[in-house]
Amino acid sequence: MYKKFLYSSLSLALALSTVGCDVEQTEDGRLPDVDVDVSGDPGNLPAYDVDGPDVDVSTEEAEVTVPDVDVDMEKKKVTVPDVDVDLPADE
C-alpha cells in the first residue's frame, strides 16, 4: 500500500513538473571565437570515482501501544483553501 502511494506520488510530481511550465527559446546562443594550439599535451578531463551508499529499504511489523480514542462526529462549515492553477498557453 505504501509503495503504491509512493509511486503514485512520484509519478504525479514528475507529470506536473513536465507540464507545469512553458519554455521557449528567446535568443540564439553562440560560442565565442577562440584560437586553440593543441601541440604538446592535449589536456585531460578530471576523473571521478563515486561510490554511493547502499540503502536497503524494507518494512517490518511491530507491536506498539496506541491510545483508544472515541470521536463524536458532527458537521460544521469551515473555510478551506481553493487552489486554481493556470498553465501557460501554447502560442
N, CA, C and O atoms as a GROMACS GRO file, in nm:
protein
  364
    1MET      N    1   0.083  -0.119   0.000
    1MET     CA    2   0.000   0.000   0.000
    1MET      C    3   0.087   0.125   0.000
    1MET      O    4   0.063   0.218  -0.077
    2TYR      N    5   0.189   0.126   0.088
    2TYR     CA    6   0.277   0.242   0.095
    2TYR      C    7   0.355   0.262  -0.035
    2TYR      O    8   0.374   0.375  -0.080
    3LYS      N    9   0.400   0.152  -0.095
    3LYS     CA   10   0.476   0.162  -0.220
    3LYS      C   11   0.388   0.215  -0.332
    3LYS      O   12   0.435   0.296  -0.414
    4LYS      N   13   0.263   0.173  -0.338
    4LYS     CA   14   0.173   0.224  -0.442
    4LYS      C   15   0.152   0.373  -0.425
    4LYS      O   16   0.152   0.447  -0.523
    5PHE      N   17   0.134   0.418  -0.301
    5PHE     CA   18   0.117   0.560  -0.276
    5PHE      C   19   0.242   0.638  -0.314
    5PHE      O   20   0.234   0.745  -0.373
    6LEU      N   21   0.358   0.584  -0.279
    6LEU     CA   22   0.484   0.650  -0.311
    6LEU      C   23   0.505   0.660  -0.462
    6LEU      O   24   0.541   0.765  -0.513
    7TYR      N   25   0.482   0.549  -0.532
    7TYR     CA   26   0.499   0.551  -0.678
    7TYR      C   27   0.397   0.643  -0.743
    7TYR      O   28   0.431   0.713  -0.839
    8SER      N   29   0.275   0.646  -0.695
    8SER     CA   30   0.173   0.735  -0.750
    8SER      C   31   0.212   0.880  -0.727
    8SER      O   32   0.196   0.963  -0.817
    9SER      N   33   0.261   0.912  -0.608
    9SER     CA   34   0.302   1.049  -0.578
    9SER      C   35   0.418   1.092  -0.664
    9SER      O   36   0.419   1.204  -0.717
   10LEU      N   37   0.517   1.005  -0.680
   10LEU     CA   38   0.632   1.040  -0.764
   10LEU      C   39   0.592   1.057  -0.910
   10LEU      O   40   0.643   1.146  -0.979
   11SER      N   41   0.502   0.972  -0.957
   11SER     CA   42   0.455   0.984  -1.096
   11SER      C   43   0.380   1.114  -1.117
   11SER      O   44   0.398   1.180  -1.219
   12LEU      N   45   0.296   1.150  -1.022
   12LEU     CA   46   0.221   1.274  -1.031
   12LEU      C   47   0.314   1.395  -1.027
   12LEU      O   48   0.296   1.490  -1.103
   13ALA      N   49   0.413   1.391  -0.940
   13ALA     CA   50   0.509   1.502  -0.931
   13ALA      C   51   0.588   1.516  -1.060
   13ALA      O   52   0.612   1.628  -1.106
   14LEU      N   53   0.628   1.405  -1.120
   14LEU     CA   54   0.701   1.409  -1.246
   14LEU      C   55   0.613   1.464  -1.357
   14LEU      O   56   0.658   1.545  -1.438
   15ALA      N   57   0.489   1.420  -1.362
   15ALA     CA   58   0.397   1.468  -1.466
   15ALA      C   59   0.372   1.617  -1.452
   15ALA      O   60   0.370   1.689  -1.551
   16LEU      N   61   0.351   1.664  -1.329
   16LEU     CA   62   0.326   1.807  -1.309
   16LEU      C   63   0.450   1.890  -1.338
   16LEU      O   64   0.438   2.002  -1.388
   17SER      N   65   0.568   1.838  -1.309
   17SER     CA   66   0.689   1.915  -1.335
   17SER      C   67   0.717   1.926  -1.484
   17SER      O   68   0.780   2.023  -1.528
   18THR      N   69   0.672   1.829  -1.564
   18THR     CA   70   0.699   1.836  -1.707
   18THR      C   71   0.594   1.918  -1.782
   18THR      O   72   0.624   1.970  -1.890
   19VAL      N   73   0.475   1.929  -1.730
   19VAL     CA   74   0.372   2.007  -1.799
   19VAL      C   75   0.339   2.136  -1.726
   19VAL      O   76   0.253   2.211  -1.772
   20GLY      N   77   0.403   2.164  -1.616
   20GLY     CA   78   0.371   2.280  -1.536
   20GLY      C   79   0.437   2.407  -1.581
   20GLY      O   80   0.414   2.512  -1.520
   21CYS      N   81   0.519   2.404  -1.686
   21CYS     CA   82   0.583   2.527  -1.732
   21CYS      C   83   0.595   2.522  -1.884
   21CYS      O   84   0.590   2.416  -1.946
   22ASP      N   85   0.611   2.641  -1.940
   22ASP     CA   86   0.623   2.654  -2.086
   22ASP      C   87   0.758   2.718  -2.113
   22ASP      O   88   0.784   2.829  -2.067
   23VAL      N   89   0.844   2.652  -2.187
   23VAL     CA   90   0.978   2.701  -2.214
   23VAL      C   91   0.989   2.733  -2.362
   23VAL      O   92   0.961   2.650  -2.448
   24GLU      N   93   1.031   2.857  -2.390
   24GLU     CA   94   1.051   2.899  -2.528
   24GLU      C   95   1.189   2.961  -2.541
   24GLU      O   96   1.234   3.033  -2.451
   25GLN      N   97   1.257   2.933  -2.651
   25GLN     CA   98   1.387   2.992  -2.675
   25GLN      C   99   1.365   3.134  -2.726
   25GLN      O  100   1.296   3.154  -2.826
   26THR      N  101   1.423   3.233  -2.657
   26THR     CA  102   1.403   3.372  -2.695
   26THR      C  103   1.523   3.432  -2.768
   26THR      O  104   1.511   3.538  -2.828
   27GLU      N  105   1.637   3.364  -2.763
   27GLU     CA  106   1.756   3.416  -2.831
   27GLU      C  107   1.846   3.298  -2.866
   27GLU      O  108   1.861   3.205  -2.788
   28ASP      N  109   1.907   3.304  -2.986
   28ASP     CA  110   2.000   3.200  -3.026
   28ASP      C  111   2.131   3.218  -2.951
   28ASP      O  112   2.175   3.330  -2.926
   29GLY      N  113   2.193   3.106  -2.916
   29GLY     CA  114   2.322   3.111  -2.849
   29GLY      C  115   2.434   3.098  -2.950
   29GLY      O  116   2.413   3.055  -3.063
   30ARG      N  117   2.554   3.136  -2.908
   30ARG     CA  118   2.670   3.119  -2.994
   30ARG      C  119   2.792   3.099  -2.906
   30ARG      O  120   2.798   3.146  -2.793
   31LEU      N  121   2.890   3.029  -2.961
   31LEU     CA  122   3.015   3.006  -2.890
   31LEU      C  123   3.112   3.118  -2.918
   31LEU      O  124   3.106   3.179  -3.025
   32PRO      N  125   3.202   3.148  -2.827
   32PRO     CA  126   3.300   3.254  -2.852
   32PRO      C  127   3.404   3.209  -2.954
   32PRO      O  128   3.429   3.090  -2.970
   33ASP      N  129   3.464   3.305  -3.022
   33ASP     CA  130   3.573   3.277  -3.115
   33ASP      C  131   3.701   3.257  -3.033
   33ASP      O  132   3.742   3.346  -2.959
   34VAL      N  133   3.765   3.140  -3.048
   34VAL     CA  134   3.888   3.112  -2.974
   34VAL      C  135   3.993   3.056  -3.068
   34VAL      O  136   3.960   2.994  -3.170
   35ASP      N  137   4.119   3.078  -3.035
   35ASP     CA  138   4.231   3.022  -3.110
   35ASP      C  139   4.299   2.921  -3.019
   35ASP      O  140   4.351   2.957  -2.913
   36VAL      N  141   4.298   2.793  -3.059
   36VAL     CA  142   4.350   2.687  -2.973
   36VAL      C  143   4.472   2.625  -3.038
   36VAL      O  144   4.470   2.590  -3.156
   37ASP      N  145   4.580   2.612  -2.960
   37ASP     CA  146   4.701   2.545  -3.005
   37ASP      C  147   4.706   2.410  -2.934
   37ASP      O  148   4.721   2.405  -2.812
   38VAL      N  149   4.694   2.300  -3.009
   38VAL     CA  150   4.687   2.167  -2.948
   38VAL      C  151   4.819   2.092  -2.960
   38VAL      O  152   4.821   1.970  -2.939
   39SER      N  153   4.928   2.158  -2.991
   39SER     CA  154   5.055   2.088  -2.996
   39SER      C  155   5.102   2.065  -2.852
   39SER      O  156   5.086   2.151  -2.766
   40GLY      N  157   5.160   1.951  -2.829
   40GLY     CA  158   5.206   1.918  -2.694
   40GLY      C  159   5.099   1.839  -2.620
   40GLY      O  160   5.034   1.752  -2.679
   41ASP      N  161   5.080   1.869  -2.493
   41ASP     CA  162   4.984   1.798  -2.409
   41ASP      C  163   4.841   1.843  -2.444
   41ASP      O  164   4.809   1.961  -2.430
   42PRO      N  165   4.756   1.750  -2.490
   42PRO     CA  166   4.622   1.790  -2.530
   42PRO      C  167   4.529   1.816  -2.410
   42PRO      O  168   4.415   1.858  -2.430
   43GLY      N  169   4.573   1.791  -2.291
   43GLY     CA  170   4.488   1.814  -2.175
   43GLY      C  171   4.419   1.685  -2.131
   43GLY      O  172   4.437   1.580  -2.192
   44ASN      N  173   4.339   1.697  -2.026
   44ASN     CA  174   4.275   1.580  -1.971
   44ASN      C  175   4.152   1.626  -1.891
   44ASN      O  176   4.156   1.727  -1.821
   45LEU      N  177   4.047   1.551  -1.902
   45LEU     CA  178   3.930   1.579  -1.820
   45LEU      C  179   3.949   1.515  -1.684
   45LEU      O  180   4.015   1.412  -1.673
   46PRO      N  181   3.893   1.575  -1.580
   46PRO     CA  182   3.909   1.515  -1.447
   46PRO      C  183   3.834   1.382  -1.439
   46PRO      O  184   3.731   1.363  -1.504
   47ALA      N  185   3.887   1.292  -1.360
   47ALA     CA  186   3.824   1.161  -1.340
   47ALA      C  187   3.765   1.157  -1.200
   47ALA      O  188   3.824   1.209  -1.106
   48TYR      N  189   3.650   1.095  -1.188
   48TYR     CA  190   3.583   1.084  -1.059
   48TYR      C  191   3.550   0.938  -1.033
   48TYR      O  192   3.511   0.864  -1.124
   49ASP      N  193   3.566   0.898  -0.911
   49ASP     CA  194   3.523   0.766  -0.868
   49ASP      C  195   3.422   0.789  -0.757
   49ASP      O  196   3.460   0.823  -0.644
   50VAL      N  197   3.297   0.771  -0.787
   50VAL     CA  198   3.191   0.799  -0.692
   50VAL      C  199   3.131   0.667  -0.645
   50VAL      O  200   3.085   0.586  -0.725
   51ASP      N  201   3.131   0.648  -0.516
   51ASP     CA  202   3.069   0.531  -0.456
   51ASP      C  203   2.953   0.579  -0.371
   51ASP      O  204   2.973   0.643  -0.267
   52GLY      N  205   2.831   0.550  -0.415
   52GLY     CA  206   2.714   0.589  -0.340
   52GLY      C  207   2.687   0.492  -0.226
   52GLY      O  208   2.737   0.379  -0.226
   53PRO      N  209   2.608   0.535  -0.130
   53PRO     CA  210   2.578   0.446  -0.018
   53PRO      C  211   2.484   0.334  -0.060
   53PRO      O  212   2.405   0.350  -0.153
   54ASP      N  213   2.493   0.222   0.007
   54ASP     CA  214   2.400   0.111  -0.014
   54ASP      C  215   2.283   0.133   0.081
   54ASP      O  216   2.301   0.136   0.202
   55VAL      N  217   2.164   0.147   0.026
   55VAL     CA  218   2.045   0.172   0.107
   55VAL      C  219   1.950   0.055   0.090
   55VAL      O  220   1.910   0.023  -0.022
   56ASP      N  221   1.914  -0.008   0.199
   56ASP     CA  222   1.818  -0.116   0.198
   56ASP      C  223   1.692  -0.067   0.266
   56ASP      O  224   1.695  -0.028   0.383
   57VAL      N  225   1.580  -0.068   0.195
   57VAL     CA  226   1.453  -0.024   0.249
   57VAL      C  227   1.362  -0.145   0.258
   57VAL      O  228   1.341  -0.216   0.161
   58SER      N  229   1.307  -0.166   0.376
   58SER     CA  230   1.216  -0.277   0.395
   58SER      C  231   1.112  -0.237   0.499
   58SER      O  232   1.121  -0.130   0.559
   59THR      N  233   1.015  -0.322   0.519
   59THR     CA  234   0.915  -0.297   0.621
   59THR      C  235   0.916  -0.412   0.719
   59THR      O  236   0.957  -0.524   0.687
   60GLU      N  237   0.870  -0.384   0.838
   60GLU     CA  238   0.857  -0.488   0.938
   60GLU      C  239   0.738  -0.455   1.026
   60GLU      O  240   0.701  -0.338   1.041
   61GLU      N  241   0.680  -0.556   1.082
   61GLU     CA  242   0.567  -0.536   1.171
   61GLU      C  243   0.618  -0.520   1.313
   61GLU      O  244   0.709  -0.591   1.357
   62ALA      N  245   0.557  -0.424   1.384
   62ALA     CA  246   0.594  -0.403   1.523
   62ALA      C  247   0.467  -0.383   1.604
   62ALA      O  248   0.368  -0.331   1.554
   63GLU      N  249   0.470  -0.425   1.727
   63GLU     CA  250   0.356  -0.408   1.815
   63GLU      C  251   0.382  -0.288   1.905
   63GLU      O  252   0.478  -0.288   1.982
   64VAL      N  253   0.295  -0.187   1.895
   64VAL     CA  254   0.311  -0.066   1.975
   64VAL      C  255   0.181  -0.039   2.050
   64VAL      O  256   0.074  -0.085   2.010
   65THR      N  257   0.192   0.035   2.158
   65THR     CA  258   0.075   0.072   2.237
   65THR      C  259   0.022   0.204   2.184
   65THR      O  260   0.096   0.302   2.177
   66VAL      N  261  -0.105   0.206   2.148
   66VAL     CA  262  -0.168   0.329   2.097
   66VAL      C  263  -0.292   0.358   2.180
   66VAL      O  264  -0.353   0.266   2.234
   67PRO      N  265  -0.329   0.485   2.192
   67PRO     CA  266  -0.448   0.518   2.270
   67PRO      C  267  -0.575   0.479   2.195
   67PRO      O  268  -0.578   0.480   2.072
   68ASP      N  269  -0.680   0.445   2.270
   68ASP     CA  270  -0.810   0.416   2.213
   68ASP      C  271  -0.893   0.543   2.227
   68ASP      O  272  -0.928   0.583   2.337
   69VAL      N  273  -0.923   0.607   2.114
   69VAL     CA  274  -0.991   0.736   2.114
   69VAL      C  275  -1.129   0.719   2.054
   69VAL      O  276  -1.144   0.662   1.946
   70ASP      N  277  -1.229   0.770   2.124
   70ASP     CA  278  -1.365   0.772   2.071
   70ASP      C  279  -1.395   0.915   2.026
   70ASP      O  280  -1.378   1.010   2.103
   71VAL      N  281  -1.440   0.931   1.901
   71VAL     CA  282  -1.464   1.063   1.843
   71VAL      C  283  -1.610   1.074   1.806
   71VAL      O  284  -1.665   0.986   1.738
   72ASP      N  285  -1.674   1.182   1.850
   72ASP     CA  286  -1.811   1.211   1.809
   72ASP      C  287  -1.804   1.302   1.686
   72ASP      O  288  -1.746   1.410   1.692
   73MET      N  289  -1.863   1.258   1.576
   73MET     CA  290  -1.858   1.333   1.451
   73MET      C  291  -1.978   1.425   1.439
   73MET      O  292  -2.090   1.386   1.471
   74GLU      N  293  -1.956   1.547   1.393
   74GLU     CA  294  -2.063   1.641   1.362
   74GLU      C  295  -2.019   1.726   1.244
   74GLU      O  296  -1.899   1.744   1.222
   75LYS      N  297  -2.115   1.778   1.169
   75LYS     CA  298  -2.083   1.859   1.052
   75LYS      C  299  -2.077   2.006   1.091
   75LYS      O  300  -2.163   2.056   1.164
   76LYS      N  301  -1.974   2.075   1.042
   76LYS     CA  302  -1.957   2.218   1.062
   76LYS      C  303  -1.910   2.278   0.931
   76LYS      O  304  -1.846   2.211   0.850
   77LYS      N  305  -1.941   2.405   0.911
   77LYS     CA  306  -1.890   2.476   0.794
   77LYS      C  307  -1.761   2.547   0.833
   77LYS      O  308  -1.756   2.622   0.930
   78VAL      N  309  -1.658   2.520   0.754
   78VAL     CA  310  -1.528   2.582   0.776
   78VAL      C  311  -1.478   2.638   0.644
   78VAL      O  312  -1.523   2.596   0.537
   79THR      N  313  -1.387   2.732   0.650
   79THR     CA  314  -1.325   2.789   0.530
   79THR      C  315  -1.204   2.705   0.493
   79THR      O  316  -1.116   2.681   0.575
   80VAL      N  317  -1.201   2.661   0.368
   80VAL     CA  318  -1.091   2.580   0.318
   80VAL      C  319  -1.029   2.649   0.197
   80VAL      O  320  -1.098   2.725   0.130
   81PRO      N  321  -0.903   2.625   0.168
   81PRO     CA  322  -0.841   2.688   0.052
   81PRO      C  323  -0.894   2.630  -0.079
   81PRO      O  324  -0.928   2.512  -0.087
   82ASP      N  325  -0.900   2.715  -0.180
   82ASP     CA  326  -0.939   2.674  -0.314
   82ASP      C  327  -0.826   2.715  -0.408
   82ASP      O  328  -0.803   2.834  -0.428
   83VAL      N  329  -0.758   2.619  -0.465
   83VAL     CA  330  -0.639   2.645  -0.546
   83VAL      C  331  -0.674   2.625  -0.693
   83VAL      O  332  -0.722   2.519  -0.732
   84ASP      N  333  -0.648   2.727  -0.774
   84ASP     CA  334  -0.663   2.718  -0.919
   84ASP      C  335  -0.527   2.740  -0.983
   84ASP      O  336  -0.458   2.836  -0.949
   85VAL      N  337  -0.488   2.653  -1.073
   85VAL     CA  338  -0.359   2.663  -1.140
   85VAL      C  339  -0.385   2.693  -1.287
   85VAL      O  340  -0.453   2.616  -1.356
   86ASP      N  341  -0.331   2.805  -1.336
   86ASP     CA  342  -0.342   2.843  -1.476
   86ASP      C  343  -0.209   2.813  -1.543
   86ASP      O  344  -0.109   2.879  -1.514
   87LEU      N  345  -0.206   2.716  -1.633
   87LEU     CA  346  -0.085   2.681  -1.705
   87LEU      C  347  -0.063   2.780  -1.818
   87LEU      O  348  -0.161   2.834  -1.871
   88PRO      N  349   0.060   2.806  -1.858
   88PRO     CA  350   0.087   2.895  -1.970
   88PRO      C  351   0.025   2.842  -2.099
   88PRO      O  352   0.025   2.721  -2.125
   89ALA      N  353  -0.028   2.934  -2.178
   89ALA     CA  354  -0.091   2.893  -2.305
   89ALA      C  355   0.016   2.867  -2.410
   89ALA      O  356   0.116   2.938  -2.416
   90ASP      N  357  -0.006   2.766  -2.494
   90ASP     CA  358   0.085   2.739  -2.606
   90ASP      C  359   0.055   2.840  -2.715
   90ASP      O  360  -0.060   2.857  -2.755
   91GLU      N  361   0.159   2.906  -2.762
   91GLU     CA  362   0.140   3.006  -2.869
   91GLU      C  363   0.198   2.958  -2.998
   91GLU      O  364   0.191   3.029  -3.098
   0.00000   0.00000   0.00000
